[in-house]
Each structure stands twice: as C-alpha cells, then as structure tokens.
C-alpha cells in the first residue's frame, strides 16, 4: 500500500513539475491574480489522476489484495473473539444456573 501511495505521489510531483514549467513558459494560461499557485496544483492533480489510473493498475490491484487480506483476517479474529466470549458466557451460565437458588 505504501508503494502504491509513493508511486502515485511521484506521478503527481512529475505532473506538477511539467505543469509548472508549462504555465511559466506560457503554454498553459496563468491563473487569475494570486491564484496561480492553486491553478498549478489543481491542474497537476487533474492530469495525474488519469495517468495514475492507467499506469498504476497492477499496483492498485496488489494493494487491493493486501487490503482484502487484512480485512478478512480482522473479521476472522473478531469472530474468534466472539465465539470465545460466547463459550465463556455459556459456561458461566451453566455453572451459575446449577448453583443459583430457585
């Protein structure tokens, strides 16, 4: 997951450098007033999203498999804890039922 995040960040930084160069060389229009920095950030984000979607497809699938595995392990642990609590509760009720006065 960290690898995917770093690769995505790298693509964004690469797009940011390209957009920054294109804006300051006059290829892309500059923002209005003091909004130029925000314009560059947003344009880089818009350009990097589809690039990341296509280029990082395999890495995204690997990250997804890791996440599904972690979720499945957490569900199994929760179910094991629930079953263990049920067993303890059942044995406590069985012992309490035999010794409790009617």
MOPAC internal coordinates of N, CA, C and O (Angstrom, degrees):
PM7 1SCF
backbone

  N    0.0000 0     0.00 0     0.00 0    0    0    0
  C    1.4365 1     0.00 0     0.00 0    1    0    0
  C    1.5258 1   110.38 1     0.00 0    2    1    0
  O    1.2310 1   120.80 1   139.72 1    3    2    1
  N    1.3203 1   116.07 1   -40.28 1    3    2    1
  C    1.4572 1   120.07 1   178.43 1    5    3    2
  C    1.5234 1   110.49 1   -64.61 1    6    5    3
  O    1.2310 1   121.09 1   141.69 1    7    6    5
  N    1.3145 1   115.53 1   -38.31 1    7    6    5
  C    1.4659 1   119.57 1   179.16 1    9    7    6
  C    1.5357 1   111.03 1   -61.74 1   10    9    7
  O    1.2310 1   120.38 1   135.42 1   11   10    9
  N    1.3329 1   116.88 1   -44.58 1   11   10    9
  C    1.4597 1   121.33 1   178.54 1   13   11   10
  C    1.5312 1   110.24 1   -61.37 1   14   13   11
  O    1.2310 1   120.55 1   135.24 1   15   14   13
  N    1.3144 1   116.55 1   -44.76 1   15   14   13
  C    1.4612 1   120.86 1  -179.43 1   17   15   14
  C    1.5268 1   111.19 1   -61.91 1   18   17   15
  O    1.2310 1   120.60 1   136.15 1   19   18   17
  N    1.3140 1   116.46 1   -43.85 1   19   18   17
  C    1.4676 1   119.87 1   179.22 1   21   19   18
  C    1.5209 1   111.75 1   -66.50 1   22   21   19
  O    1.2310 1   120.43 1   141.53 1   23   22   21
  N    1.3233 1   116.78 1   -38.47 1   23   22   21
  C    1.4701 1   119.36 1   177.57 1   25   23   22
  C    1.5263 1   110.73 1   -65.83 1   26   25   23
  O    1.2310 1   120.48 1   139.48 1   27   26   25
  N    1.3081 1   116.69 1   -40.52 1   27   26   25
  C    1.4699 1   121.02 1   178.39 1   29   27   26
  C    1.5255 1   110.44 1   -64.58 1   30   29   27
  O    1.2310 1   120.69 1   137.64 1   31   30   29
  N    1.3253 1   116.28 1   -42.36 1   31   30   29
  C    1.4594 1   120.92 1   176.97 1   33   31   30
  C    1.5233 1   110.96 1   -62.98 1   34   33   31
  O    1.2310 1   120.11 1   140.89 1   35   34   33
  N    1.3245 1   117.39 1   -39.11 1   35   34   33
  C    1.4641 1   121.25 1   177.47 1   37   35   34
  C    1.5243 1   111.97 1   -62.95 1   38   37   35
  O    1.2310 1   120.48 1   138.68 1   39   38   37
  N    1.3235 1   116.69 1   -41.32 1   39   38   37
  C    1.4690 1   119.85 1   177.66 1   41   39   38
  C    1.5259 1   109.80 1   -64.19 1   42   41   39
  O    1.2310 1   120.34 1   139.01 1   43   42   41
  N    1.3335 1   116.96 1   -40.99 1   43   42   41
  C    1.4625 1   120.17 1   179.19 1   45   43   42
  C    1.5324 1   110.71 1   -63.91 1   46   45   43
  O    1.2310 1   120.31 1   135.34 1   47   46   45
  N    1.3087 1   117.01 1   -44.66 1   47   46   45
  C    1.4659 1   119.84 1   179.83 1   49   47   46
  C    1.5300 1   110.17 1   -63.58 1   50   49   47
  O    1.2310 1   119.93 1   139.78 1   51   50   49
  N    1.3200 1   117.74 1   -40.22 1   51   50   49
  C    1.4628 1   120.51 1   176.62 1   53   51   50
  C    1.5186 1   111.62 1   -61.14 1   54   53   51
  O    1.2310 1   120.51 1   135.81 1   55   54   53
  N    1.3299 1   116.63 1   -44.19 1   55   54   53
  C    1.4723 1   120.49 1   177.03 1   57   55   54
  C    1.5216 1   110.73 1   -65.19 1   58   57   55
  O    1.2310 1   120.39 1   142.99 1   59   58   57
  N    1.3139 1   116.86 1   -37.01 1   59   58   57
  C    1.4653 1   120.70 1   178.73 1   61   59   58
  C    1.5259 1   110.89 1   -62.17 1   62   61   59
  O    1.2310 1   120.36 1   137.10 1   63   62   61
  N    1.3069 1   116.92 1   -42.90 1   63   62   61
  C    1.4656 1   120.78 1   178.59 1   65   63   62
  C    1.5286 1   110.35 1   -64.84 1   66   65   63
  O    1.2310 1   120.33 1   135.86 1   67   66   65
  N    1.3180 1   116.98 1   -44.14 1   67   66   65
  C    1.4705 1   120.90 1   179.97 1   69   67   66
  C    1.5258 1   110.64 1   -63.89 1   70   69   67
  O    1.2310 1   120.22 1   133.90 1   71   70   69
  N    1.3243 1   117.19 1   -46.10 1   71   70   69
  C    1.4651 1   120.52 1  -179.42 1   73   71   70
  C    1.5220 1   110.41 1   -65.46 1   74   73   71
  O    1.2310 1   120.27 1   137.18 1   75   74   73
  N    1.3137 1   117.09 1   -42.82 1   75   74   73
  C    1.4650 1   120.47 1   178.72 1   77   75   74
  C    1.5287 1   110.35 1   -58.18 1   78   77   75
  O    1.2310 1   120.88 1   134.19 1   79   78   77
  N    1.3228 1   115.92 1   -45.81 1   79   78   77
  C    1.4645 1   119.11 1   178.06 1   81   79   78
  C    1.5177 1   112.47 1   -64.29 1   82   81   79
  O    1.2310 1   120.39 1   140.61 1   83   82   81
  N    1.3306 1   116.86 1   -39.39 1   83   82   81
  C    1.4631 1   120.52 1  -179.64 1   85   83   82
  C    1.5251 1   111.76 1   -68.69 1   86   85   83
  O    1.2310 1   120.00 1   142.51 1   87   86   85
  N    1.3227 1   117.61 1   -37.49 1   87   86   85
  C    1.4712 1   120.52 1   179.10 1   89   87   86
  C    1.5189 1   110.43 1   -69.27 1   90   89   87
  O    1.2310 1   120.37 1   135.87 1   91   90   89
  N    1.3038 1   116.90 1   -44.13 1   91   90   89
  C    1.4646 1   119.05 1  -177.15 1   93   91   90
  C    1.5200 1   113.31 1   -77.64 1   94   93   91
  O    1.2310 1   120.28 1   163.97 1   95   94   93
  N    1.3292 1   117.06 1   -16.03 1   95   94   93
  C    1.4643 1   118.68 1   174.00 1   97   95   94
  C    1.5302 1   111.69 1   -92.00 1   98   97   95
  O    1.2310 1   120.49 1   172.92 1   99   98   97
  N    1.3350 1   116.68 1    -7.08 1   99   98   97
  C    1.4548 1   121.09 1   176.04 1  101   99   98
  C    1.5209 1   114.69 1    94.15 1  102  101   99
  O    1.2310 1   119.44 1  -176.30 1  103  102  101
  N    1.3134 1   118.68 1     3.70 1  103  102  101
  C    1.4684 1   121.53 1   178.11 1  105  103  102
  C    1.5298 1   109.75 1   -69.46 1  106  105  103
  O    1.2310 1   120.16 1   133.97 1  107  106  105
  N    1.3274 1   117.30 1   -46.03 1  107  106  105
  C    1.4628 1   122.49 1   174.89 1  109  107  106
  C    1.5210 1   107.94 1  -100.78 1  110  109  107
  O    1.2310 1   120.11 1   -29.75 1  111  110  109
  N    1.3344 1   117.39 1   150.25 1  111  110  109
  C    1.4723 1   118.87 1   179.56 1  113  111  110
  C    1.5241 1   111.60 1   -70.40 1  114  113  111
  O    1.2310 1   121.32 1   -28.84 1  115  114  113
  N    1.3252 1   115.08 1   151.16 1  115  114  113
  C    1.4667 1   120.46 1   176.03 1  117  115  114
  C    1.5242 1   109.08 1   -79.98 1  118  117  115
  O    1.2310 1   120.81 1   -22.21 1  119  118  117
  N    1.3274 1   116.05 1   157.79 1  119  118  117
  C    1.4619 1   120.82 1   177.21 1  121  119  118
  C    1.5139 1   110.58 1   -72.35 1  122  121  119
  O    1.2310 1   120.73 1    -3.22 1  123  122  121
  N    1.3191 1   116.21 1   176.78 1  123  122  121
  C    1.4558 1   121.61 1   179.49 1  125  123  122
  C    1.5221 1   110.14 1   -85.88 1  126  125  123
  O    1.2310 1   119.99 1   -52.47 1  127  126  125
  N    1.3037 1   117.62 1   127.53 1  127  126  125
  C    1.4668 1   122.22 1   175.74 1  129  127  126
  C    1.5104 1   112.88 1    58.23 1  130  129  127
  O    1.2310 1   121.05 1    57.53 1  131  130  129
  N    1.3312 1   115.60 1  -122.47 1  131  130  129
  C    1.4611 1   121.13 1  -177.97 1  133  131  130
  C    1.5261 1   112.73 1   -90.13 1  134  133  131
  O    1.2310 1   119.55 1  -170.64 1  135  134  133
  N    1.3133 1   118.46 1     9.36 1  135  134  133
  C    1.4660 1   121.30 1  -176.10 1  137  135  134
  C    1.5262 1   112.66 1   -87.85 1  138  137  135
  O    1.2310 1   119.34 1  -172.60 1  139  138  137
  N    1.3071 1   118.87 1     7.40 1  139  138  137
  C    1.4570 1   121.12 1  -175.20 1  141  139  138
  C    1.5320 1   112.32 1   -60.42 1  142  141  139
  O    1.2310 1   120.21 1   138.14 1  143  142  141
  N    1.3317 1   117.20 1   -41.86 1  143  142  141
  C    1.4638 1   120.33 1  -179.42 1  145  143  142
  C    1.5294 1   110.38 1   -63.57 1  146  145  143
  O    1.2310 1   120.46 1   136.14 1  147  146  145
  N    1.3316 1   116.72 1   -43.86 1  147  146  145
  C    1.4571 1   120.35 1   178.05 1  149  147  146
  C    1.5305 1   111.04 1   -64.09 1  150  149  147
  O    1.2310 1   120.36 1   140.66 1  151  150  149
  N    1.3280 1   116.92 1   -39.34 1  151  150  149
  C    1.4636 1   122.20 1   177.36 1  153  151  150
  C    1.5245 1   110.33 1   -58.75 1  154  153  151
  O    1.2310 1   120.21 1   134.54 1  155  154  153
  N    1.3032 1   117.20 1   -45.46 1  155  154  153
  C    1.4700 1   121.80 1  -179.42 1  157  155  154
  C    1.5285 1   110.02 1   -63.93 1  158  157  155
  O    1.2310 1   120.20 1   135.34 1  159  158  157
  N    1.3410 1   117.22 1   -44.66 1  159  158  157
  C    1.4670 1   120.41 1   179.61 1  161  159  158
  C    1.5284 1   111.94 1   -61.82 1  162  161  159
  O    1.2310 1   120.59 1   134.25 1  163  162  161
  N    1.3175 1   116.48 1   -45.75 1  163  162  161
  C    1.4658 1   119.75 1  -178.49 1  165  163  162
  C    1.5237 1   112.39 1   -68.68 1  166  165  163
  O    1.2310 1   120.30 1   139.94 1  167  166  165
  N    1.3190 1   117.04 1   -40.06 1  167  166  165
  C    1.4622 1   119.77 1   178.55 1  169  167  166
  C    1.5300 1   110.87 1   -64.55 1  170  169  167
  O    1.2310 1   120.51 1   140.42 1  171  170  169
  N    1.3135 1   116.64 1   -39.58 1  171  170  169
  C    1.4703 1   120.05 1   176.82 1  173  171  170
  C    1.5266 1   110.52 1   -64.14 1  174  173  171
  O    1.2310 1   120.02 1   141.50 1  175  174  173
  N    1.3279 1   117.56 1   -38.50 1  175  174  173
  C    1.4558 1   121.30 1   178.16 1  177  175  174
  C    1.5243 1   111.09 1   -64.38 1  178  177  175
  O    1.2310 1   120.72 1   135.97 1  179  178  177
  N    1.3207 1   116.22 1   -44.03 1  179  178  177
  C    1.4691 1   120.91 1  -179.91 1  181  179  178
  C    1.5284 1   110.76 1   -64.66 1  182  181  179
  O    1.2310 1   120.02 1   142.64 1  183  182  181
  N    1.3028 1   117.57 1   -37.36 1  183  182  181
  C    1.4687 1   120.37 1   179.82 1  185  183  182
  C    1.5286 1   112.16 1   -75.89 1  186  185  183
  O    1.2310 1   120.12 1   144.36 1  187  186  185
  N    1.3296 1   117.37 1   -35.64 1  187  186  185
  C    1.4656 1   119.45 1  -175.81 1  189  187  186
  C    1.5290 1   112.76 1   -76.00 1  190  189  187
  O    1.2310 1   119.89 1   153.94 1  191  190  189
  N    1.3293 1   117.82 1   -26.06 1  191  190  189
  C    1.4709 1   119.74 1  -176.93 1  193  191  190
  C    1.5268 1   112.75 1   -61.42 1  194  193  191
  O    1.2310 1   118.74 1   127.18 1  195  194  193
  N    1.3413 1   120.01 1   -52.82 1  195  194  193
  C    1.4746 1   117.71 1   179.36 1  197  195  194
  C    1.5248 1   113.00 1   -68.44 1  198  197  195
  O    1.2310 1   120.56 1   149.25 1  199  198  197
  N    1.3166 1   116.53 1   -30.75 1  199  198  197
  C    1.4748 1   118.89 1   177.43 1  201  199  198
  C    1.5247 1   109.09 1   -64.40 1  202  201  199
  O    1.2310 1   120.20 1   133.81 1  203  202  201
  N    1.3348 1   117.22 1   -46.19 1  203  202  201
  C    1.4662 1   121.22 1   178.30 1  205  203  202
  C    1.5213 1   111.08 1   -62.02 1  206  205  203
  O    1.2310 1   120.52 1   140.83 1  207  206  205
  N    1.3111 1   116.61 1   -39.17 1  207  206  205
  C    1.4714 1   120.88 1  -178.72 1  209  207  206
  C    1.5257 1   110.85 1   -59.78 1  210  209  207
  O    1.2310 1   120.49 1   138.77 1  211  210  209
  N    1.3265 1   116.68 1   -41.23 1  211  210  209
  C    1.4639 1   120.88 1  -177.12 1  213  211  210
  C    1.5263 1   111.22 1   -83.15 1  214  213  211
  O    1.2310 1   120.47 1   131.71 1  215  214  213
  N    1.3112 1   116.71 1   -48.29 1  215  214  213
  C    1.4740 1   120.82 1  -172.34 1  217  215  214
  C    1.5289 1   112.12 1   -71.81 1  218  217  215
  O    1.2310 1   120.07 1   144.24 1  219  218  217
  N    1.3298 1   117.48 1   -35.76 1  219  218  217
  C    1.4669 1   120.63 1  -174.00 1  221  219  218
  C    1.5264 1   113.72 1   -99.46 1  222  221  219
  O    1.2310 1   120.28 1  -157.35 1  223  222  221
  N    1.3230 1   117.06 1    22.65 1  223  222  221
  C    1.4611 1   120.75 1  -177.26 1  225  223  222
  C    1.5320 1   111.90 1   -57.75 1  226  225  223
  O    1.2310 1   119.69 1   131.31 1  227  226  225
  N    1.3303 1   118.19 1   -48.69 1  227  226  225
  C    1.4683 1   121.04 1  -178.66 1  229  227  226
  C    1.5249 1   111.39 1   -65.52 1  230  229  227
  O    1.2310 1   120.78 1   138.82 1  231  230  229
  N    1.3186 1   116.11 1   -41.18 1  231  230  229
  C    1.4596 1   119.58 1   179.78 1  233  231  230
  C    1.5318 1   111.22 1   -66.54 1  234  233  231
  O    1.2310 1   120.19 1   143.20 1  235  234  233
  N    1.3182 1   117.25 1   -36.80 1  235  234  233
  C    1.4591 1   121.77 1   177.48 1  237  235  234
  C    1.5352 1   109.95 1   -65.59 1  238  237  235
  O    1.2310 1   120.01 1   141.39 1  239  238  237
  N    1.3234 1   117.58 1   -38.61 1  239  238  237
  C    1.4631 1   121.12 1   177.38 1  241  239  238
  C    1.5279 1   110.80 1   -64.96 1  242  241  239
  O    1.2310 1   120.38 1   138.96 1  243  242  241
  N    1.3392 1   116.89 1   -41.04 1  243  242  241
  C    1.4732 1   120.29 1   177.24 1  245  243  242
  C    1.5239 1   111.00 1   -62.60 1  246  245  243
  O    1.2310 1   120.61 1   136.25 1  247  246  245
  N    1.3324 1   116.45 1   -43.75 1  247  246  245
  C    1.4636 1   120.32 1   178.96 1  249  247  246
  C    1.5236 1   110.50 1   -63.44 1  250  249  247
  O    1.2310 1   120.46 1   141.62 1  251  250  249
  N    1.3092 1   116.72 1   -38.38 1  251  250  249
  C    1.4644 1   121.15 1   178.98 1  253  251  250
  C    1.5238 1   110.86 1   -63.41 1  254  253  251
  O    1.2310 1   120.29 1   138.13 1  255  254  253
  N    1.3147 1   117.04 1   -41.87 1  255  254  253
  C    1.4732 1   121.02 1   178.42 1  257  255  254
  C    1.5316 1   109.88 1   -62.74 1  258  257  255
  O    1.2310 1   120.23 1   138.99 1  259  258  257
  N    1.3267 1   117.17 1   -41.01 1  259  258  257
  C    1.4695 1   120.61 1   178.31 1  261  259  258
  C    1.5245 1   110.97 1   -63.10 1  262  261  259
  O    1.2310 1   120.56 1   137.14 1  263  262  261
  N    1.3171 1   116.53 1   -42.86 1  263  262  261
  C    1.4599 1   120.18 1  -178.84 1  265  263  262
  C    1.5265 1   110.56 1   -65.97 1  266  265  263
  O    1.2310 1   120.29 1   136.83 1  267  266  265
  N    1.3178 1   117.05 1   -43.17 1  267  266  265
  C    1.4685 1   120.78 1   178.61 1  269  267  266
  C    1.5262 1   110.11 1   -61.52 1  270  269  267
  O    1.2310 1   120.18 1   139.24 1  271  270  269
  N    1.3279 1   117.26 1   -40.76 1  271  270  269
  C    1.4629 1   120.70 1   177.76 1  273  271  270
  C    1.5204 1   111.85 1   -61.85 1  274  273  271
  O    1.2310 1   120.48 1   136.89 1  275  274  273
  N    1.3281 1   116.69 1   -43.11 1  275  274  273
  C    1.4666 1   120.23 1   179.09 1  277  275  274
  C    1.5247 1   111.02 1   -65.20 1  278  277  275
  O    1.2310 1   120.08 1   137.66 1  279  278  277
  N    1.3090 1   117.46 1   -42.34 1  279  278  277
  C    1.4649 1   121.21 1   179.17 1  281  279  278
  C    1.5290 1   110.03 1   -63.52 1  282  281  279
  O    1.2310 1   119.94 1   137.41 1  283  282  281
  N    1.3223 1   117.73 1   -42.59 1  283  282  281
  C    1.4673 1   120.70 1   178.82 1  285  283  282
  C    1.5259 1   111.41 1   -62.84 1  286  285  283
  O    1.2310 1   120.30 1   138.35 1  287  286  285
  N    1.3420 1   117.04 1   -41.65 1  287  286  285
  C    1.4712 1   120.14 1   177.69 1  289  287  286
  C    1.5227 1   110.74 1   -64.00 1  290  289  287
  O    1.2310 1   120.20 1   139.20 1  291  290  289
  N    1.3353 1   117.22 1   -40.80 1  291  290  289
  C    1.4672 1   119.86 1   179.12 1  293  291  290
  C    1.5271 1   110.96 1   -64.90 1  294  293  291
  O    1.2310 1   120.32 1   139.50 1  295  294  293
  N    1.3371 1   116.99 1   -40.50 1  295  294  293
  C    1.4638 1   120.30 1   177.63 1  297  295  294
  C    1.5211 1   110.80 1   -63.12 1  298  297  295
  O    1.2310 1   120.32 1   138.12 1  299  298  297
  N    1.3329 1   116.99 1   -41.88 1  299  298  297
  C    1.4663 1   120.73 1   179.47 1  301  299  298
  C    1.5244 1   110.28 1   -64.72 1  302  301  299
  O    1.2310 1   120.00 1   138.95 1  303  302  301
  N    1.3217 1   117.61 1   -41.05 1  303  302  301
  C    1.4666 1   120.50 1   178.24 1  305  303  302
  C    1.5233 1   111.06 1   -64.66 1  306  305  303
  O    1.2310 1   120.10 1   138.19 1  307  306  305
  N    1.3346 1   117.41 1   -41.81 1  307  306  305
  C    1.4601 1   120.16 1   178.18 1  309  307  306
  C    1.5251 1   110.88 1   -63.67 1  310  309  307
  O    1.2310 1   120.51 1   138.16 1  311  310  309
  N    1.3134 1   116.63 1   -41.84 1  311  310  309
  C    1.4700 1   120.18 1   179.14 1  313  311  310
  C    1.5231 1   110.85 1   -65.21 1  314  313  311
  O    1.2310 1   120.08 1   139.63 1  315  314  313
  N    1.3398 1   117.46 1   -40.37 1  315  314  313
  C    1.4661 1   120.70 1   178.01 1  317  315  314
  C    1.5248 1   110.14 1   -63.63 1  318  317  315
  O    1.2310 1   120.15 1   137.67 1  319  318  317
  N    1.3274 1   117.33 1   -42.33 1  319  318  317
  C    1.4688 1   120.37 1   177.99 1  321  319  318
  C    1.5240 1   110.67 1   -64.57 1  322  321  319
  O    1.2310 1   120.42 1   139.11 1  323  322  321
  N    1.3196 1   116.80 1   -40.89 1  323  322  321
  C    1.4661 1   120.45 1   179.34 1  325  323  322
  C    1.5294 1   110.46 1   -63.21 1  326  325  323
  O    1.2310 1   120.85 1   136.31 1  327  326  325
  N    1.3380 1   115.99 1   -43.69 1  327  326  325
  C    1.4682 1   119.41 1   178.97 1  329  327  326
  C    1.5238 1   111.28 1   -65.24 1  330  329  327
  O    1.2310 1   120.29 1   142.16 1  331  330  329
  N    1.3254 1   117.05 1   -37.84 1  331  330  329
  C    1.4555 1   121.25 1   179.14 1  333  331  330
  C    1.5351 1   109.81 1   -65.93 1  334  333  331
  O    1.2310 1   120.33 1   137.74 1  335  334  333
  N    1.3325 1   116.98 1   -42.26 1  335  334  333
  C    1.4576 1   120.18 1   178.10 1  337  335  334
  C    1.5283 1   110.82 1   -65.07 1  338  337  335
  O    1.2310 1   120.38 1   140.50 1  339  338  337
  N    1.3246 1   116.87 1   -39.50 1  339  338  337
  C    1.4686 1   120.25 1   178.08 1  341  339  338
  C    1.5247 1   110.72 1   -62.74 1  342  341  339
  O    1.2310 1   120.21 1   138.88 1  343  342  341
  N    1.3233 1   117.21 1   -41.12 1  343  342  341
  C    1.4676 1   120.76 1  -179.81 1  345  343  342
  C    1.5203 1   110.39 1   -65.30 1  346  345  343
  O    1.2310 1   120.33 1   137.40 1  347  346  345
  N    1.3236 1   116.97 1   -42.60 1  347  346  345
  C    1.4709 1   120.19 1   178.80 1  349  347  346
  C    1.5208 1   109.99 1   -65.04 1  350  349  347
  O    1.2310 1   120.68 1   136.88 1  351  350  349
  N    1.3209 1   116.30 1   -43.12 1  351  350  349
  C    1.4743 1   120.07 1   179.42 1  353  351  350
  C    1.5234 1   110.89 1   -63.31 1  354  353  351
  O    1.2310 1   120.11 1   137.11 1  355  354  353
  N    1.3338 1   117.39 1   -42.89 1  355  354  353
  C    1.4624 1   120.85 1   179.40 1  357  355  354
  C    1.5197 1   111.50 1   -63.09 1  358  357  355
  O    1.2310 1   120.47 1   138.01 1  359  358  357
  N    1.3347 1   116.70 1   -41.99 1  359  358  357
  C    1.4685 1   118.96 1  -179.58 1  361  359  358
  C    1.5270 1   110.22 1   -69.80 1  362  361  359
  O    1.2310 1   119.99 1   145.59 1  363  362  361
  N    1.3390 1   117.63 1   -34.41 1  363  362  361
  C    1.4656 1   119.60 1   177.66 1  365  363  362
  C    1.5234 1   110.44 1   -67.56 1  366  365  363
  O    1.2310 1   120.30 1   141.22 1  367  366  365
  N    1.3231 1   117.03 1   -38.78 1  367  366  365
  C    1.4672 1   120.26 1   178.15 1  369  367  366
  C    1.5363 1   110.69 1   -66.88 1  370  369  367
  O    1.2310 1   121.07 1   140.97 1  371  370  369
  N    1.3332 1   115.56 1   -39.03 1  371  370  369
  C    1.4756 1   118.80 1  -179.84 1  373  371  370
  C    1.5184 1   110.00 1   -66.19 1  374  373  371
  O    1.2310 1   119.80 1   139.06 1  375  374  373
  N    1.3138 1   117.98 1   -40.94 1  375  374  373
  C    1.4610 1   120.74 1   178.88 1  377  375  374
  C    1.5281 1   111.25 1   -71.63 1  378  377  375
  O    1.2310 1   121.23 1   140.48 1  379  378  377
  N    1.3155 1   115.24 1   -39.52 1  379  378  377
  C    1.4820 1   119.62 1  -179.73 1  381  379  378
  C    1.5108 1   111.59 1   -69.47 1  382  381  379
  O    1.2310 1   120.62 1   144.86 1  383  382  381
  N    1.3207 1   116.41 1   -35.14 1  383  382  381
  C    1.4717 1   120.75 1  -179.23 1  385  383  382
  C    1.5296 1   111.56 1   -67.42 1  386  385  383
  O    1.2310 1   119.63 1   146.80 1  387  386  385
  N    1.3229 1   118.31 1   -33.20 1  387  386  385
  C    1.4521 1   122.32 1  -177.57 1  389  387  386
  C    1.5251 1   111.12 1   -77.77 1  390  389  387
  O    1.2310 1   119.50 1   150.09 1  391  390  389
  N    1.3415 1   118.55 1   -29.91 1  391  390  389
  C    1.4533 1   120.99 1  -176.16 1  393  391  390
  C    1.5158 1   113.28 1  -102.08 1  394  393  391
  O    1.2310 1   119.71 1   170.68 1  395  394  393
  N    1.3115 1   118.16 1    -9.32 1  395  394  393
  C    1.4600 1   119.05 1  -177.74 1  397  395  394
  C    1.5262 1   110.66 1   -80.51 1  398  397  395
  O    1.2310 1   120.49 1   -39.21 1  399  398  397
  N    1.3249 1   116.67 1   140.79 1  399  398  397
  C    1.4767 1   119.43 1   178.94 1  401  399  398
  C    1.5153 1   110.87 1   -73.26 1  402  401  399
  O    1.2310 1   120.48 1   -29.43 1  403  402  401
  N    1.3179 1   116.69 1   150.57 1  403  402  401
  C    1.4643 1   122.08 1  -179.05 1  405  403  402
  C    1.4869 1   110.85 1   -89.39 1  406  405  403
  O    1.2310 1   120.10 1   180.00 1  407  406  405

